[in-house]
Amino acid sequence: MHESYGYKNLSFDPITYDTQFLSASIQTFITGIIIEHLIDEQRLKRTDCVARYIPHIATECIK
């Protein structure tokens, strides 16, 4: 399906097949909320090394 409907802004420019929408900021905000929730549940510590949860990403922590 290569059809698009609606407008991409308040100037009523139409959405096209290759219209891009910025969502990275929203994803960062939601990730932060999830991390804070895990910290509140004591399932995660702010000082934990990333390698503890994703072993292949790093071999040692920076202190």
PDBQT receptor file of N, H, CA, C and O in Angstrom, charges set to zero:
ATOM      1  N   MET A   1       0.840  -1.168   0.000  1.00  0.00    +0.000 N 
ATOM      2  CA  MET A   1       0.000   0.000   0.000  1.00  0.00    +0.000 C 
ATOM      3  C   MET A   1       0.895   1.243   0.000  1.00  0.00    +0.000 C 
ATOM      4  O   MET A   1       1.737   1.414   0.881  1.00  0.00    +0.000 OA
ATOM      5  N   HIS A   2       0.707   2.068  -0.956  1.00  0.00    +0.000 N 
ATOM      6  H   HIS A   2       0.022   1.930  -1.671  1.00  0.00    +0.000 HD
ATOM      7  CA  HIS A   2       1.527   3.272  -1.080  1.00  0.00    +0.000 C 
ATOM      8  C   HIS A   2       0.654   4.525  -1.134  1.00  0.00    +0.000 C 
ATOM      9  O   HIS A   2       0.973   5.478  -1.845  1.00  0.00    +0.000 OA
ATOM     10  N   GLU A   3      -0.419   4.522  -0.402  1.00  0.00    +0.000 N 
ATOM     11  H   GLU A   3      -0.678   3.747   0.176  1.00  0.00    +0.000 HD
ATOM     12  CA  GLU A   3      -1.289   5.686  -0.368  1.00  0.00    +0.000 C 
ATOM     13  C   GLU A   3      -1.142   6.387   0.977  1.00  0.00    +0.000 C 
ATOM     14  O   GLU A   3      -0.929   5.745   2.006  1.00  0.00    +0.000 OA
ATOM     15  N   SER A   4      -1.256   7.687   0.954  1.00  0.00    +0.000 N 
ATOM     16  H   SER A   4      -1.429   8.208   0.118  1.00  0.00    +0.000 HD
ATOM     17  CA  SER A   4      -1.127   8.474   2.175  1.00  0.00    +0.000 C 
ATOM     18  C   SER A   4      -2.324   9.402   2.289  1.00  0.00    +0.000 C 
ATOM     19  O   SER A   4      -2.859   9.877   1.287  1.00  0.00    +0.000 OA
ATOM     20  N   TYR A   5      -2.734   9.651   3.523  1.00  0.00    +0.000 N 
ATOM     21  H   TYR A   5      -2.299   9.265   4.337  1.00  0.00    +0.000 HD
ATOM     22  CA  TYR A   5      -3.894  10.500   3.769  1.00  0.00    +0.000 C 
ATOM     23  C   TYR A   5      -3.566  11.495   4.867  1.00  0.00    +0.000 C 
ATOM     24  O   TYR A   5      -2.815  11.178   5.790  1.00  0.00    +0.000 OA
ATOM     25  N   GLY A   6      -4.110  12.673   4.777  1.00  0.00    +0.000 N 
ATOM     26  H   GLY A   6      -4.720  12.930   4.028  1.00  0.00    +0.000 HD
ATOM     27  CA  GLY A   6      -3.959  13.657   5.826  1.00  0.00    +0.000 C 
ATOM     28  C   GLY A   6      -2.933  14.715   5.498  1.00  0.00    +0.000 C 
ATOM     29  O   GLY A   6      -2.433  14.804   4.377  1.00  0.00    +0.000 OA
ATOM     30  N   TYR A   7      -2.631  15.516   6.504  1.00  0.00    +0.000 N 
ATOM     31  H   TYR A   7      -3.037  15.444   7.415  1.00  0.00    +0.000 HD
ATOM     32  CA  TYR A   7      -1.724  16.641   6.348  1.00  0.00    +0.000 C 
ATOM     33  C   TYR A   7      -0.558  16.493   7.314  1.00  0.00    +0.000 C 
ATOM     34  O   TYR A   7      -0.716  15.981   8.422  1.00  0.00    +0.000 OA
ATOM     35  N   LYS A   8       0.628  16.952   6.875  1.00  0.00    +0.000 N 
ATOM     36  H   LYS A   8       0.756  17.368   5.975  1.00  0.00    +0.000 HD
ATOM     37  CA  LYS A   8       1.806  16.794   7.714  1.00  0.00    +0.000 C 
ATOM     38  C   LYS A   8       2.078  17.992   8.621  1.00  0.00    +0.000 C 
ATOM     39  O   LYS A   8       2.956  17.926   9.481  1.00  0.00    +0.000 OA
ATOM     40  N   ASN A   9       1.342  19.075   8.440  1.00  0.00    +0.000 N 
ATOM     41  H   ASN A   9       0.629  19.128   7.740  1.00  0.00    +0.000 HD
ATOM     42  CA  ASN A   9       1.558  20.257   9.280  1.00  0.00    +0.000 C 
ATOM     43  C   ASN A   9       0.317  21.144   9.256  1.00  0.00    +0.000 C 
ATOM     44  O   ASN A   9      -0.678  20.827   8.604  1.00  0.00    +0.000 OA
ATOM     45  N   LEU A  10       0.393  22.251   9.970  1.00  0.00    +0.000 N 
ATOM     46  H   LEU A  10       1.201  22.509  10.500  1.00  0.00    +0.000 HD
ATOM     47  CA  LEU A  10      -0.747  23.172  10.052  1.00  0.00    +0.000 C 
ATOM     48  C   LEU A  10      -0.906  24.016   8.791  1.00  0.00    +0.000 C 
ATOM     49  O   LEU A  10      -1.888  24.747   8.660  1.00  0.00    +0.000 OA
ATOM     50  N   SER A  11       0.044  23.925   7.865  1.00  0.00    +0.000 N 
ATOM     51  H   SER A  11       0.841  23.331   7.972  1.00  0.00    +0.000 HD
ATOM     52  CA  SER A  11      -0.075  24.613   6.573  1.00  0.00    +0.000 C 
ATOM     53  C   SER A  11      -0.834  23.751   5.574  1.00  0.00    +0.000 C 
ATOM     54  O   SER A  11      -1.002  24.131   4.415  1.00  0.00    +0.000 OA
ATOM     55  N   PHE A  12      -1.289  22.592   6.029  1.00  0.00    +0.000 N 
ATOM     56  H   PHE A  12      -1.152  22.284   6.970  1.00  0.00    +0.000 HD
ATOM     57  CA  PHE A  12      -2.069  21.650   5.224  1.00  0.00    +0.000 C 
ATOM     58  C   PHE A  12      -1.292  21.102   4.029  1.00  0.00    +0.000 C 
ATOM     59  O   PHE A  12      -1.862  20.850   2.968  1.00  0.00    +0.000 OA
ATOM     60  N   ASP A  13       0.030  20.919   4.217  1.00  0.00    +0.000 N 
ATOM     61  H   ASP A  13       0.494  21.124   5.079  1.00  0.00    +0.000 HD
ATOM     62  CA  ASP A  13       0.817  20.223   3.207  1.00  0.00    +0.000 C 
ATOM     63  C   ASP A  13       0.463  18.746   3.295  1.00  0.00    +0.000 C 
ATOM     64  O   ASP A  13       0.454  18.182   4.389  1.00  0.00    +0.000 OA
ATOM     65  N   PRO A  14       0.174  18.113   2.173  1.00  0.00    +0.000 N 
ATOM     66  CA  PRO A  14      -0.269  16.716   2.228  1.00  0.00    +0.000 C 
ATOM     67  C   PRO A  14       0.850  15.750   2.621  1.00  0.00    +0.000 C 
ATOM     68  O   PRO A  14       2.023  15.983   2.331  1.00  0.00    +0.000 OA
ATOM     69  N   ILE A  15       0.462  14.676   3.278  1.00  0.00    +0.000 N 
ATOM     70  H   ILE A  15      -0.492  14.487   3.514  1.00  0.00    +0.000 HD
ATOM     71  CA  ILE A  15       1.401  13.600   3.591  1.00  0.00    +0.000 C 
ATOM     72  C   ILE A  15       1.652  12.836   2.307  1.00  0.00    +0.000 C 
ATOM     73  O   ILE A  15       0.716  12.508   1.579  1.00  0.00    +0.000 OA
ATOM     74  N   THR A  16       2.917  12.551   2.029  1.00  0.00    +0.000 N 
ATOM     75  H   THR A  16       3.678  12.817   2.621  1.00  0.00    +0.000 HD
ATOM     76  CA  THR A  16       3.280  11.759   0.862  1.00  0.00    +0.000 C 
ATOM     77  C   THR A  16       3.884  10.433   1.314  1.00  0.00    +0.000 C 
ATOM     78  O   THR A  16       4.086  10.207   2.507  1.00  0.00    +0.000 OA
ATOM     79  N   TYR A  17       4.163   9.580   0.371  1.00  0.00    +0.000 N 
ATOM     80  H   TYR A  17       3.999   9.764  -0.598  1.00  0.00    +0.000 HD
ATOM     81  CA  TYR A  17       4.728   8.261   0.682  1.00  0.00    +0.000 C 
ATOM     82  C   TYR A  17       6.031   8.368   1.461  1.00  0.00    +0.000 C 
ATOM     83  O   TYR A  17       6.297   7.525   2.318  1.00  0.00    +0.000 OA
ATOM     84  N   ASP A  18       6.846   9.376   1.191  1.00  0.00    +0.000 N 
ATOM     85  H   ASP A  18       6.629  10.061   0.495  1.00  0.00    +0.000 HD
ATOM     86  CA  ASP A  18       8.147   9.493   1.852  1.00  0.00    +0.000 C 
ATOM     87  C   ASP A  18       8.186  10.565   2.948  1.00  0.00    +0.000 C 
ATOM     88  O   ASP A  18       9.273  10.990   3.340  1.00  0.00    +0.000 OA
ATOM     89  N   THR A  19       7.043  11.007   3.447  1.00  0.00    +0.000 N 
ATOM     90  H   THR A  19       6.160  10.662   3.129  1.00  0.00    +0.000 HD
ATOM     91  CA  THR A  19       6.999  11.975   4.537  1.00  0.00    +0.000 C 
ATOM     92  C   THR A  19       7.592  11.351   5.796  1.00  0.00    +0.000 C 
ATOM     93  O   THR A  19       7.248  10.228   6.165  1.00  0.00    +0.000 OA
ATOM     94  N   GLN A  20       8.482  12.087   6.448  1.00  0.00    +0.000 N 
ATOM     95  H   GLN A  20       8.761  12.999   6.148  1.00  0.00    +0.000 HD
ATOM     96  CA  GLN A  20       9.094  11.607   7.678  1.00  0.00    +0.000 C 
ATOM     97  C   GLN A  20       8.523  12.379   8.862  1.00  0.00    +0.000 C 
ATOM     98  O   GLN A  20       8.298  13.587   8.780  1.00  0.00    +0.000 OA
ATOM     99  N   PHE A  21       8.293  11.673   9.953  1.00  0.00    +0.000 N 
ATOM    100  H   PHE A  21       8.476  10.693  10.020  1.00  0.00    +0.000 HD
ATOM    101  CA  PHE A  21       7.802  12.285  11.174  1.00  0.00    +0.000 C 
ATOM    102  C   PHE A  21       8.849  12.118  12.262  1.00  0.00    +0.000 C 
ATOM    103  O   PHE A  21       9.462  11.057  12.380  1.00  0.00    +0.000 OA
ATOM    104  N   LEU A  22       9.056  13.157  13.054  1.00  0.00    +0.000 N 
ATOM    105  H   LEU A  22       8.558  14.019  12.958  1.00  0.00    +0.000 HD
ATOM    106  CA  LEU A  22      10.034  13.096  14.131  1.00  0.00    +0.000 C 
ATOM    107  C   LEU A  22       9.418  12.399  15.336  1.00  0.00    +0.000 C 
ATOM    108  O   LEU A  22       8.428  12.872  15.895  1.00  0.00    +0.000 OA
ATOM    109  N   SER A  23       9.999  11.287  15.729  1.00  0.00    +0.000 N 
ATOM    110  H   SER A  23      10.803  10.903  15.274  1.00  0.00    +0.000 HD
ATOM    111  CA  SER A  23       9.490  10.561  16.896  1.00  0.00    +0.000 C 
ATOM    112  C   SER A  23      10.590  10.262  17.910  1.00  0.00    +0.000 C 
ATOM    113  O   SER A  23      10.303   9.733  18.984  1.00  0.00    +0.000 OA
ATOM    114  N   ALA A  24      11.824  10.584  17.595  1.00  0.00    +0.000 N 
ATOM    115  H   ALA A  24      12.057  11.013  16.722  1.00  0.00    +0.000 HD
ATOM    116  CA  ALA A  24      12.938  10.244  18.479  1.00  0.00    +0.000 C 
ATOM    117  C   ALA A  24      12.802  10.895  19.854  1.00  0.00    +0.000 C 
ATOM    118  O   ALA A  24      13.105  10.260  20.864  1.00  0.00    +0.000 OA
ATOM    119  N   SER A  25      12.359  12.129  19.911  1.00  0.00    +0.000 N 
ATOM    120  H   SER A  25      12.113  12.645  19.091  1.00  0.00    +0.000 HD
ATOM    121  CA  SER A  25      12.228  12.809  21.200  1.00  0.00    +0.000 C 
ATOM    122  C   SER A  25      11.183  12.127  22.075  1.00  0.00    +0.000 C 
ATOM    123  O   SER A  25      11.361  12.018  23.289  1.00  0.00    +0.000 OA
ATOM    124  N   ILE A  26      10.120  11.679  21.477  1.00  0.00    +0.000 N 
ATOM    125  H   ILE A  26       9.976  11.767  20.491  1.00  0.00    +0.000 HD
ATOM    126  CA  ILE A  26       9.071  10.988  22.235  1.00  0.00    +0.000 C 
ATOM    127  C   ILE A  26       9.604   9.657  22.762  1.00  0.00    +0.000 C 
ATOM    128  O   ILE A  26       9.330   9.284  23.903  1.00  0.00    +0.000 OA
ATOM    129  N   GLN A  27      10.360   8.947  21.938  1.00  0.00    +0.000 N 
ATOM    130  H   GLN A  27      10.583   9.250  21.012  1.00  0.00    +0.000 HD
ATOM    131  CA  GLN A  27      10.926   7.670  22.367  1.00  0.00    +0.000 C 
ATOM    132  C   GLN A  27      11.887   7.860  23.533  1.00  0.00    +0.000 C 
ATOM    133  O   GLN A  27      11.903   7.049  24.459  1.00  0.00    +0.000 OA
ATOM    134  N   THR A  28      12.679   8.908  23.500  1.00  0.00    +0.000 N 
ATOM    135  H   THR A  28      12.666   9.567  22.748  1.00  0.00    +0.000 HD
ATOM    136  CA  THR A  28      13.615   9.191  24.590  1.00  0.00    +0.000 C 
ATOM    137  C   THR A  28      12.855   9.482  25.872  1.00  0.00    +0.000 C 
ATOM    138  O   THR A  28      13.232   8.997  26.939  1.00  0.00    +0.000 OA
ATOM    139  N   PHE A  29      11.799  10.260  25.783  1.00  0.00    +0.000 N 
ATOM    140  H   PHE A  29      11.493  10.654  24.917  1.00  0.00    +0.000 HD
ATOM    141  CA  PHE A  29      10.973  10.599  26.942  1.00  0.00    +0.000 C 
ATOM    142  C   PHE A  29      10.359   9.337  27.560  1.00  0.00    +0.000 C 
ATOM    143  O   PHE A  29      10.394   9.164  28.778  1.00  0.00    +0.000 OA
ATOM    144  N   ILE A  30       9.800   8.458  26.726  1.00  0.00    +0.000 N 
ATOM    145  H   ILE A  30       9.772   8.599  25.736  1.00  0.00    +0.000 HD
ATOM    146  CA  ILE A  30       9.178   7.225  27.217  1.00  0.00    +0.000 C 
ATOM    147  C   ILE A  30      10.228   6.306  27.836  1.00  0.00    +0.000 C 
ATOM    148  O   ILE A  30       9.973   5.685  28.868  1.00  0.00    +0.000 OA
ATOM    149  N   THR A  31      11.404   6.213  27.217  1.00  0.00    +0.000 N 
ATOM    150  H   THR A  31      11.611   6.717  26.379  1.00  0.00    +0.000 HD
ATOM    151  CA  THR A  31      12.486   5.397  27.779  1.00  0.00    +0.000 C 
ATOM    152  C   THR A  31      12.876   5.906  29.156  1.00  0.00    +0.000 C 
ATOM    153  O   THR A  31      13.104   5.108  30.065  1.00  0.00    +0.000 OA
ATOM    154  N   GLY A  32      12.957   7.223  29.325  1.00  0.00    +0.000 N 
ATOM    155  H   GLY A  32      12.771   7.871  28.586  1.00  0.00    +0.000 HD
ATOM    156  CA  GLY A  32      13.282   7.809  30.624  1.00  0.00    +0.000 C 
ATOM    157  C   GLY A  32      12.245   7.467  31.683  1.00  0.00    +0.000 C 
ATOM    158  O   GLY A  32      12.595   7.159  32.822  1.00  0.00    +0.000 OA
ATOM    159  N   ILE A  33      10.980   7.519  31.314  1.00  0.00    +0.000 N 
ATOM    160  H   ILE A  33      10.695   7.769  30.389  1.00  0.00    +0.000 HD
ATOM    161  CA  ILE A  33       9.902   7.164  32.249  1.00  0.00    +0.000 C 
ATOM    162  C   ILE A  33      10.025   5.703  32.670  1.00  0.00    +0.000 C 
ATOM    163  O   ILE A  33       9.881   5.383  33.850  1.00  0.00    +0.000 OA
ATOM    164  N   ILE A  34      10.286   4.825  31.722  1.00  0.00    +0.000 N 
ATOM    165  H   ILE A  34      10.403   5.085  30.764  1.00  0.00    +0.000 HD
ATOM    166  CA  ILE A  34      10.431   3.393  32.025  1.00  0.00    +0.000 C 
ATOM    167  C   ILE A  34      11.618   3.166  32.963  1.00  0.00    +0.000 C 
ATOM    168  O   ILE A  34      11.509   2.404  33.924  1.00  0.00    +0.000 OA
ATOM    169  N   ILE A  35      12.743   3.817  32.692  1.00  0.00    +0.000 N 
ATOM    170  H   ILE A  35      12.832   4.436  31.912  1.00  0.00    +0.000 HD
ATOM    171  CA  ILE A  35      13.925   3.665  33.545  1.00  0.00    +0.000 C 
ATOM    172  C   ILE A  35      13.637   4.148  34.959  1.00  0.00    +0.000 C 
ATOM    173  O   ILE A  35      13.997   3.477  35.926  1.00  0.00    +0.000 OA
ATOM    174  N   GLU A  36      12.991   5.304  35.093  1.00  0.00    +0.000 N 
ATOM    175  H   GLU A  36      12.698   5.850  34.308  1.00  0.00    +0.000 HD
ATOM    176  CA  GLU A  36      12.657   5.819  36.428  1.00  0.00    +0.000 C 
ATOM    177  C   GLU A  36      11.701   4.876  37.165  1.00  0.00    +0.000 C 
ATOM    178  O   GLU A  36      11.808   4.701  38.379  1.00  0.00    +0.000 OA
ATOM    179  N   HIS A  37      10.778   4.276  36.433  1.00  0.00    +0.000 N 
ATOM    180  H   HIS A  37      10.691   4.418  35.447  1.00  0.00    +0.000 HD
ATOM    181  CA  HIS A  37       9.857   3.314  37.041  1.00  0.00    +0.000 C 
ATOM    182  C   HIS A  37      10.620   2.097  37.562  1.00  0.00    +0.000 C 
ATOM    183  O   HIS A  37      10.346   1.620  38.663  1.00  0.00    +0.000 OA
ATOM    184  N   LEU A  38      11.572   1.594  36.780  1.00  0.00    +0.000 N 
ATOM    185  H   LEU A  38      11.795   1.982  35.885  1.00  0.00    +0.000 HD
ATOM    186  CA  LEU A  38      12.388   0.450  37.213  1.00  0.00    +0.000 C 
ATOM    187  C   LEU A  38      13.255   0.810  38.411  1.00  0.00    +0.000 C 
ATOM    188  O   LEU A  38      13.477  -0.031  39.282  1.00  0.00    +0.000 OA
ATOM    189  N   ILE A  39      13.747   2.041  38.471  1.00  0.00    +0.000 N 
ATOM    190  H   ILE A  39      13.566   2.724  37.763  1.00  0.00    +0.000 HD
ATOM    191  CA  ILE A  39      14.530   2.490  39.632  1.00  0.00    +0.000 C 
ATOM    192  C   ILE A  39      13.640   2.533  40.863  1.00  0.00    +0.000 C 
ATOM    193  O   ILE A  39      14.052   2.093  41.937  1.00  0.00    +0.000 OA
ATOM    194  N   ASP A  40      12.419   3.057  40.725  1.00  0.00    +0.000 N 
ATOM    195  H   ASP A  40      12.084   3.414  39.853  1.00  0.00    +0.000 HD
ATOM    196  CA  ASP A  40      11.470   3.100  41.847  1.00  0.00    +0.000 C 
ATOM    197  C   ASP A  40      11.148   1.705  42.373  1.00  0.00    +0.000 C 
ATOM    198  O   ASP A  40      10.959   1.517  43.575  1.00  0.00    +0.000 OA
ATOM    199  N   GLU A  41      11.085   0.721  41.461  1.00  0.00    +0.000 N 
ATOM    200  H   GLU A  41      11.238   0.874  40.485  1.00  0.00    +0.000 HD
ATOM    201  CA  GLU A  41      10.807  -0.665  41.852  1.00  0.00    +0.000 C 
ATOM    202  C   GLU A  41      12.060  -1.379  42.358  1.00  0.00    +0.000 C 
ATOM    203  O   GLU A  41      11.997  -2.555  42.716  1.00  0.00    +0.000 OA
ATOM    204  N   GLN A  42      13.187  -0.685  42.391  1.00  0.00    +0.000 N 
ATOM    205  H   GLN A  42      13.238   0.270  42.100  1.00  0.00    +0.000 HD
ATOM    206  CA  GLN A  42      14.486  -1.222  42.801  1.00  0.00    +0.000 C 
ATOM    207  C   GLN A  42      14.925  -2.411  41.940  1.00  0.00    +0.000 C 
ATOM    208  O   GLN A  42      15.612  -3.313  42.419  1.00  0.00    +0.000 OA
ATOM    209  N   ARG A  43      14.526  -2.401  40.681  1.00  0.00    +0.000 N 
ATOM    210  H   ARG A  43      13.968  -1.668  40.293  1.00  0.00    +0.000 HD
ATOM    211  CA  ARG A  43      14.957  -3.428  39.740  1.00  0.00    +0.000 C 
ATOM    212  C   ARG A  43      16.153  -2.940  38.925  1.00  0.00    +0.000 C 
ATOM    213  O   ARG A  43      16.759  -3.703  38.172  1.00  0.00    +0.000 OA
ATOM    214  N   LEU A  44      16.483  -1.657  39.088  1.00  0.00    +0.000 N 
ATOM    215  H   LEU A  44      15.991  -1.038  39.699  1.00  0.00    +0.000 HD
ATOM    216  CA  LEU A  44      17.555  -1.024  38.350  1.00  0.00    +0.000 C 
ATOM    217  C   LEU A  44      18.161   0.054  39.241  1.00  0.00    +0.000 C 
ATOM    218  O   LEU A  44      17.453   0.712  40.004  1.00  0.00    +0.000 OA
ATOM    219  N   LYS A  45      19.480   0.230  39.138  1.00  0.00    +0.000 N 
ATOM    220  H   LYS A  45      20.055  -0.305  38.518  1.00  0.00    +0.000 HD
ATOM    221  CA  LYS A  45      20.145   1.299  39.883  1.00  0.00    +0.000 C 
ATOM    222  C   LYS A  45      20.751   2.262  38.883  1.00  0.00    +0.000 C 
ATOM    223  O   LYS A  45      21.227   1.856  37.823  1.00  0.00    +0.000 OA
ATOM    224  N   ARG A  46      20.733   3.531  39.222  1.00  0.00    +0.000 N 
ATOM    225  H   ARG A  46      20.346   3.861  40.083  1.00  0.00    +0.000 HD
ATOM    226  CA  ARG A  46      21.287   4.553  38.348  1.00  0.00    +0.000 C 
ATOM    227  C   ARG A  46      22.788   4.350  38.141  1.00  0.00    +0.000 C 
ATOM    228  O   ARG A  46      23.334   4.788  37.128  1.00  0.00    +0.000 OA
ATOM    229  N   THR A  47      23.443   3.706  39.064  1.00  0.00    +0.000 N 
ATOM    230  H   THR A  47      22.999   3.350  39.886  1.00  0.00    +0.000 HD
ATOM    231  CA  THR A  47      24.891   3.503  38.976  1.00  0.00    +0.000 C 
ATOM    232  C   THR A  47      25.281   2.156  38.359  1.00  0.00    +0.000 C 
ATOM    233  O   THR A  47      26.469   1.848  38.259  1.00  0.00    +0.000 OA
ATOM    234  N   ASP A  48      24.304   1.356  37.947  1.00  0.00    +0.000 N 
ATOM    235  H   ASP A  48      23.339   1.606  38.028  1.00  0.00    +0.000 HD
ATOM    236  CA  ASP A  48      24.607   0.065  37.328  1.00  0.00    +0.000 C 
ATOM    237  C   ASP A  48      25.322   0.245  35.997  1.00  0.00    +0.000 C 
ATOM    238  O   ASP A  48      25.068   1.196  35.259  1.00  0.00    +0.000 OA
ATOM    239  N   CYS A  49      26.211  -0.678  35.713  1.00  0.00    +0.000 N 
ATOM    240  H   CYS A  49      26.417  -1.451  36.313  1.00  0.00    +0.000 HD
ATOM    241  CA  CYS A  49      26.913  -0.703  34.438  1.00  0.00    +0.000 C 
ATOM    242  C   CYS A  49      25.980  -1.273  33.363  1.00  0.00    +0.000 C 
ATOM    243  O   CYS A  49      25.240  -2.224  33.615  1.00  0.00    +0.000 OA
ATOM    244  N   VAL A  50      26.022  -0.696  32.187  1.00  0.00    +0.000 N 
ATOM    245  H   VAL A  50      26.623   0.076  31.982  1.00  0.00    +0.000 HD
ATOM    246  CA  VAL A  50      25.178  -1.163  31.087  1.00  0.00    +0.000 C 
ATOM    247  C   VAL A  50      25.466  -2.631  30.782  1.00  0.00    +0.000 C 
ATOM    248  O   VAL A  50      24.553  -3.377  30.429  1.00  0.00    +0.000 OA
ATOM    249  N   ALA A  51      26.711  -3.049  30.914  1.00  0.00    +0.000 N 
ATOM    250  H   ALA A  51      27.453  -2.443  31.201  1.00  0.00    +0.000 HD
ATOM    251  CA  ALA A  51      27.103  -4.430  30.614  1.00  0.00    +0.000 C 
ATOM    252  C   ALA A  51      26.388  -5.443  31.505  1.00  0.00    +0.000 C 
ATOM    253  O   ALA A  51      26.304  -6.621  31.157  1.00  0.00    +0.000 OA
ATOM    254  N   ARG A  52      25.881  -5.005  32.632  1.00  0.00    +0.000 N 
ATOM    255  H   ARG A  52      25.949  -4.049  32.915  1.00  0.00    +0.000 HD
ATOM    256  CA  ARG A  52      25.130  -5.911  33.506  1.00  0.00    +0.000 C 
ATOM    257  C   ARG A  52      23.846  -6.387  32.830  1.00  0.00    +0.000 C 
ATOM    258  O   ARG A  52      23.411  -7.520  33.040  1.00  0.00    +0.000 OA
ATOM    259  N   TYR A  53      23.250  -5.527  32.026  1.00  0.00    +0.000 N 
ATOM    260  H   TYR A  53      23.603  -4.607  31.856  1.00  0.00    +0.000 HD
ATOM    261  CA  TYR A  53      21.982  -5.842  31.372  1.00  0.00    +0.000 C 
ATOM    262  C   TYR A  53      22.140  -6.204  29.904  1.00  0.00    +0.000 C 
ATOM    263  O   TYR A  53      21.324  -6.938  29.347  1.00  0.00    +0.000 OA
ATOM    264  N   ILE A  54      23.185  -5.690  29.283  1.00  0.00    +0.000 N 
ATOM    265  H   ILE A  54      23.848  -5.094  29.735  1.00  0.00    +0.000 HD
ATOM    266  CA  ILE A  54      23.467  -6.004  27.873  1.00  0.00    +0.000 C 
ATOM    267  C   ILE A  54      24.941  -6.376  27.789  1.00  0.00    +0.000 C 
ATOM    268  O   ILE A  54      25.774  -5.533  27.457  1.00  0.00    +0.000 OA
ATOM    269  N   PRO A  55      25.270  -7.624  28.086  1.00  0.00    +0.000 N 
ATOM    270  CA  PRO A  55      26.674  -8.036  28.221  1.00  0.00    +0.000 C 
ATOM    271  C   PRO A  55      27.546  -7.770  26.990  1.00  0.00    +0.000 C 
ATOM    272  O   PRO A  55      28.722  -7.440  27.143  1.00  0.00    +0.000 OA
ATOM    273  N   HIS A  56      27.016  -7.900  25.801  1.00  0.00    +0.000 N 
ATOM    274  H   HIS A  56      26.061  -8.168  25.676  1.00  0.00    +0.000 HD
ATOM    275  CA  HIS A  56      27.843  -7.747  24.609  1.00  0.00    +0.000 C 
ATOM    276  C   HIS A  56      28.108  -6.283  24.224  1.00  0.00    +0.000 C 
ATOM    277  O   HIS A  56      28.871  -6.020  23.295  1.00  0.00    +0.000 OA
ATOM    278  N   ILE A  57      27.485  -5.333  24.930  1.00  0.00    +0.000 N 
ATOM    279  H   ILE A  57      26.865  -5.547  25.684  1.00  0.00    +0.000 HD
ATOM    280  CA  ILE A  57      27.645  -3.921  24.563  1.00  0.00    +0.000 C 
ATOM    281  C   ILE A  57      28.922  -3.321  25.157  1.00  0.00    +0.000 C 
ATOM    282  O   ILE A  57      29.500  -2.409  24.565  1.00  0.00    +0.000 OA
ATOM    283  N   ALA A  58      29.354  -3.797  26.274  1.00  0.00    +0.000 N 
ATOM    284  H   ALA A  58      28.884  -4.537  26.755  1.00  0.00    +0.000 HD
ATOM    285  CA  ALA A  58      30.555  -3.262  26.927  1.00  0.00    +0.000 C 
ATOM    286  C   ALA A  58      31.191  -4.334  27.790  1.00  0.00    +0.000 C 
ATOM    287  O   ALA A  58      30.512  -5.229  28.294  1.00  0.00    +0.000 OA
ATOM    288  N   THR A  59      32.483  -4.235  27.951  1.00  0.00    +0.000 N 
ATOM    289  H   THR A  59      33.034  -3.508  27.542  1.00  0.00    +0.000 HD
ATOM    290  CA  THR A  59      33.167  -5.242  28.767  1.00  0.00    +0.000 C 
ATOM    291  C   THR A  59      33.500  -4.717  30.159  1.00  0.00    +0.000 C 
ATOM    292  O   THR A  59      33.657  -5.501  31.095  1.00  0.00    +0.000 OA
ATOM    293  N   GLU A  60      33.610  -3.408  30.304  1.00  0.00    +0.000 N 
ATOM    294  H   GLU A  60      33.483  -2.770  29.544  1.00  0.00    +0.000 HD
ATOM    295  CA  GLU A  60      33.885  -2.859  31.630  1.00  0.00    +0.000 C 
ATOM    296  C   GLU A  60      33.169  -1.515  31.785  1.00  0.00    +0.000 C 
ATOM    297  O   GLU A  60      32.846  -0.848  30.803  1.00  0.00    +0.000 OA
ATOM    298  N   CYS A  61      32.937  -1.145  33.014  1.00  0.00    +0.000 N 
ATOM    299  H   CYS A  61      33.200  -1.687  33.812  1.00  0.00    +0.000 HD
ATOM    300  CA  CYS A  61      32.225   0.102  33.295  1.00  0.00    +0.000 C 
ATOM    301  C   CYS A  61      33.206   1.264  33.414  1.00  0.00    +0.000 C 
ATOM    302  O   CYS A  61      34.338   1.098  33.868  1.00  0.00    +0.000 OA
ATOM    303  N   ILE A  62      32.758   2.418  33.004  1.00  0.00    +0.000 N 
ATOM    304  H   ILE A  62      31.839   2.553  32.635  1.00  0.00    +0.000 HD
ATOM    305  CA  ILE A  62      33.533   3.639  33.187  1.00  0.00    +0.000 C 
ATOM    306  C   ILE A  62      33.113   4.232  34.521  1.00  0.00    +0.000 C 
ATOM    307  O   ILE A  62      31.923   4.417  34.772  1.00  0.00    +0.000 OA
ATOM    308  N   LYS A  63      34.064   4.527  35.361  1.00  0.00    +0.000 N 
ATOM    309  H   LYS A  63      35.031   4.377  35.156  1.00  0.00    +0.000 HD
ATOM    310  CA  LYS A  63      33.738   5.072  36.683  1.00  0.00    +0.000 C 
ATOM    311  C   LYS A  63      34.263   6.460  36.842  1.00  0.00    +0.000 C 
ATOM    312  O   LYS A  63      34.081   7.073  37.894  1.00  0.00    +0.000 OA
TER     313      LYS A  63
